[in-house]
Amino acid sequence: MTQSQLTLSLLGSGGGAAKAILSLLNQAAQDEQDPIHSYIKHCKIHLIDIKQKPRAYYEGFCSVLSDKLILHEIDLSDLAVFRKHLQTTGPAIVIDASRADTVQMLSCCDEFGAHYISTALESADENEATARFGLLERYRSFIEKKEAFQNTTSIIGSGMNPGVVQWMAVHLMEQSPEETPLACYIVEQDTTFYKDTNLVQEDTIYTTWSPEGFLDEAVLNYPLFMKQQIPVMLHDDVYAQEFKVTLGNIQFHGCLMPHEEVISLGQWFNGEVGFLYRINDHTTNIVRSNLRNSDALWSYPRKMLLPDQNELAGADLVGVLLVYNDKERFMYNMLNSSAIYERYHTNATYFQVACGVYGAISSLMLDSLPTGCYAIDELLRHTSSRYGQYVSYYMKDFVLGENPRTDGLLFDRLKRMEP
């Protein structure tokens, strides 16, 4: 990919993930040592949203690239309009941080030969009958169509999780290739919350990312894990049980959440794979107190924890825990929003997502990748991508360690919770 050809399209440009992505690209345009600096400083970026924000919004955190931003207001469910955009602007890479249907967006990009990056796997076809199996249905639909896309190179699910965590898992396994772990758990403890607790409203759901996305995973879907390459669902609420996680001197209990990276890793790793997630205690307590009436949660007020609105305390820890017969190995990144906000104008969670997207953009620009659709673990196992090297340019604070004993497999870690 040559520098003169670089045009990007960013879908969902008004959202929190897109803001973090643009902020990181704004840094790349200023940093002459950045691997993609020479590409970004000359690029054009088309910003697409169903309800576009004013230019002044973007200039507030993307000043260096402000004259390279072109704003569009497009409903991405109107595929004819999106195809017209691709045809007339010819983006080299489409970055999808929207809630639009992933397969539809990918199909359009394949038609016009645009490379494609998504932060998650989204679907417009979900219905009430399959709601509790929503992630599996999205994944099944994607896999059925995946091999048909032969005119593009696409990286699917390249945020933090999914995304960077798959690189952590592969990287950690490669450190001890002579030992095969029994299990691989993606783990997250997000303690981010208001520093001034007087701001807290009793019945409001607080998250550091999309509250609707959180409720979809926490309430609509059944708990999901993979075992011996087979998806296993628990016929229970996600918040009806917790599972113990130990990372050196850090210990917490997380809920078993359905997530894309669990399925992707579990399709080739012949062990147990799950995602154990702990959100702030306030939101945890609200969800757990409504287990017998979970539909009511959708009527609760919802608010994102953003440092440009109020000062935040706590941190977001995301990593990988490998379980062996007599020990555990782990790797994680932990960031606090107050430090991240000073430079990147976003919270820690969205910054981590942006690092995963940055790694995918860099790999598409700088590595010779064959056409095809790749999850991050597939990208690392089947191509010469230097994804981890790119991610580490901005995300530097990785902690690696070992527990001298193990808490066992999932059901050994289980703690049932009373509603």
N, C-alpha and C positions, 0 to 999 in steps of 0.2 A: 504494500500500500504506500503510495507516494504522498508527500506532504501536500502538494497542490490539489490533490483529489479529495481532501478530507472535508466532508460535510456530515454533520451528525444531526439526528432527530431524536429529541427526548420526549417521550410520551408520559403524560401525567406530570407535566412540568411544575404545576402549582402545589404539589404535595411535598411532604417532609423529606422523603427519600430523594426526590429530585433536587430539592434545595441543597442537600448535603453533597450530592453528586456534582452539581454546578460549582459549589464552593471549593471542592477538591480540584476540579478542572481549572478554576480560577487561580489556585495555587500553582498548578502545573504550568500555567501560562507565564508565571513570574519566575519560576525556579529553573535556571538554565541547566541544572544537574538532573532534573526530572527526566526519566526515560522517554516520555512522550512530549516533552516541552516544545520541540520544533514543530510537531504536528498541531498541538493545541493552540499555539500562539497565532497560527495562520488559519484556523478552522472557522467554519460557519456552523452555528447551532440553531436548528429550528426547534422552538418550544411549542409543544402541543398540549392543550388541555380543553376539557369540555366547557369550562368556565375560566377563561384566561385571566390571569392577574395583570395589573398594570405594569408597564416597563419599570417604573420606579421601584417596585417590589424587588425585581431582579438586580437592579443597580445597587441596592443596599448591601448585597453580599457577593456580587459578581462584577465588580467595577472594571476589572481589567478586560473582561470579555464582553462588556456591555454593548459595544459597537458591533459585535459579531452575532448578537442574538436576534432572531427573527421570530416574532410571535404569531401564533395561529390559534384560532378557537375552533376545535373540531370534536365532534362526537365520534369516538372510535368505533361505535357500533355501526356507523354508516361506512361500510367497507369500501363503497364506491368513492367516497370522498378521500379516504385514507390512501387508496390506490392512486388517486389523482395526485395526492401530495408526493407519494414516492416517485411517480412518473415525472413530475415537473421539477422536483428538487434533487433527485438522485442521491440520497444520503448513502455514504459508505457504510455507516453503522446506525442502526436504530436501537436506542436504549429504552427499554420499556419499564417504567416505574409506575404504571397505571394499574387499574383493576380490569382492564380490557381482556378479552378472551385471548390467552396466549397462543393457541393453535391458529386462530384467525389472524392475529398479527403476524405470526411466523409464516403463514401461508402467503400473505401479501408480500412480505419481504422476500420470500423465495421466488415469487413471480417476477420481481424486479431486480433480483440479485443483490439485495442489501443484506449485509451481515446483521445479526440480531442478538441482543442481550436482554434477558429478563431477570428481574429480581426475585420472582416467585412464579408459581404455576397457577394461572387464573382461568376460570371458565364462566361463560355466560349461560350455560345450559343446565345449571344445577336446579333441582326441584325438590319439593318436600319429601318425595318418596325416597330419595337418595341422600338427603341432607346429612344423616349420621355417618354416611360413607363418602362424604364429599371429596376428600383428598384422594382416596383410592379411585373414584370415578374420574377425577381430573387426570390422574396419572395414567389410567387405562386408556382414556381418549387420546392423550398425547402419544403414548407408545404405539397405538394403532396407526397413527399417521406419521410418526417420526421418520421412517425410512423413505417416505415420499419426497422429503425436502432435500433435493440434491443440487440446488442452485445457490445455496447460501451456506455460510458457516455460522452456526448459532450456539450460544452458550446459555443454557437454561438454568435459572436459579443461581445467580451469582451475586448474592448480597453477602450477609454474614452467615446466617443460617436460614436457608441453604446458601452455600457458597464457600466462604473462608473455612468453615468448620470441616468440610470435606478435605481441603488441603491439609488442615491440621491432622486429621485422621490418617491420611496416607503418609504424611511426613513422619508422624509418630511411629507408625508401623514399620516404616523403612529404617528407623533407628535401630531396631532389633529384629532383623528379618528372620533370624533363626528361631524366634519364638512366635507362636500364633496365639493371639488373644482369644478368650472365650466370648468376649462381648466388647462392643464399642458404643458408648453412650455420649450423645451430644448433651452438654449440660449448660444451663444458664441460670444465673441468679441476678436479677435486676432489682436493686434496692433503691433506685432513683426515686426521689420524692421531693416535695416542697421542703426547703430549709425552714421556712416559717410555717409551722403546722397550723397556725391560725387560719391559713388560706383553705384548709381542707373542708370540703362540704361532705357531710356524713354519707349520703347515698349516691355519691358520684363515683363512677368507675374511672380510674386514672391509669393511663398507660404511656409508655414512651414511644409507641408506634400506633398504627391505626387501631382504635378501640373496636371497630367493627371486625377487623381481622382477628383481633384477640378473642372476641366473643365467638366468632366462627369456630376457632380451634378449641376454645375452652368449654363451650356450651353445646354447639350443634353436633360436633363430631364425637365419635367414640374414641377412647384411648387406643393408640395403635403402636405396635412394635413389629420388628421383623425377627424371625428365628429360622435359621437354616434356609434362608432365601424365600420364606413364606410369610406374607403379612398376617399378623394375628391381632384381632380386635377384642377388647374387653367389653362385655355387655354391661357397661356401667358409665357413670358420669366421670369426666376427666378429673374433677376435683373431689371425687369420693375416696381417693387414696393418694398417698404420697410415697416417694422413694428416696432413700438416703443417698447422699452424694458426699464424698470426702475428697478434698484436694489439698493434701498437706494439712495445714492448720485451719483451713476453711471447711466448714461443714454446713450443709443445709438439706432440706427435703424439697424435692420438686415433683410436679405433676407430669404424668406421661401424656405428652401432647402429640397429635398427628402432625408430621412435618415432612416436606419433600425429601430432605437429605436422608431421612431414615429409610425411605423406600429405595432411593438411589444407592446408598451404601449397602443396604441389605440385599440387593440383587446380586452382588458379587462376593461380599464378605459372608462366609458361611458360619456366622455366629449370631449372637443376639445384638440387635441394634435398636435404640430408642432415644427419644429426646425428653430430657427431664428439665422442667422449667419452673422457676420460682419468681413470681412477680412481687411487687410491693405488698406488704402485709395488709394494708387497707383494702386493696382490690381483692386480694385472696379471701379476706373475711367476708366481703360482700357476696362474692360468687358462692362460697361455701355455705353461707347462711340461706341461700336461695336454691339449693339443690333440688328441693321438692317442688319448686315453682320456677324453674330456670327460664321459662319464657318471659317472666316478668323482668329479667335483666335487660332485655332489649328496650324497655321503656325507661330505664334509669338514665340520668344525665351522664354523658361521657366526655372526657377531656384528656387531651394529650399534654404530657409534661414537657414543656419547651422552655429552654433557658432564656429566650428573648422576651418571655412574658413574666416569669418569676424565677428567682434564684433557686437552684436545685441542689440537693445534697445526695449522697449515695453514689453508687457506681453500677455499671452493667458488666458483669463477668460472663464471658461466653467461651466455651472450650470443649475439649474432648477427654473422655476417661476410658482408657483401655483396661479391661479386666483379665487377669491371668489366674492360674490356680492358686498362687500364693502371694500375689502382689497386684498392684495397680500402677499404671503410668498415666500421667495427665499432661495436658498442655492447655493453657488458656490465655486470653487477653482480658484485661480489666481496665476500664476507662471511666472517669467521672465527667459528667456533663459540664461542670463549671470550667474545667481546664480546656475542654474541647471547644466550648462556645467562644472563648476569647479569640481563637484563630479561625474557626470554621463556621461559626454562626449557626450551630445546630447542637442537638444533644448527642450523647455518646452512642446511643443505639443507632441513630441514623448515620453517624460518622462511620461506624463499623460496616453498615450496609454499603456506604459509598466506597469504602476501601475494596470491597468485593467487586463492585462494578468497575472501579478503576483497574483492578487486576485483569478483568475480562477485556476491557477496552485496550489496555496495553498489549495483551497477548494477541488480540486480533490485528493490531497495528504492526507489531514487531516480530511475531513468531510466524513461521510458515505452517499454518494449520490447514489440514485437509477439509474439504466440504463435509458437512454433516452436522448433526445436533448432539451437543455434549452437555451433560451435567459436569460439575467440576471434577468429581472423582474420575469420570470417564475421560475428561480432557487430560488429566494428569497421567492416567494409565495408558492412553492410546495415542498421545501426541507428544511433541517436544516442547510443549508450553512451559514457559517460565513464570507461570501464574503466581506462585508463592513468593518469588523474588519481587514481583511488582507490588503485590499486596503489602509486603514488608517495607516498602519505601515510605509509606505513611503510617502504617500500623506496626510500631516497633516494640511494644511492651508485651512480649510473650513470656509466660512463666512455664517452665517445664519441671516436672518433679515426679516422685515415686512414693506411693504408700507401701509400707513394708508388709501390709496384710490387706485382705480384700473383704468387702462387704457382700460379695457374691453376685449372683445374677438378679434379675429384676424382682422376682418374687421373694428373694431373701431380703431385699431392701424395703419391702412393702410395709406401709403403715396405713391402716384403714382410718378414715376420718368420719366423725359423726356430723350429720348436717345440722 
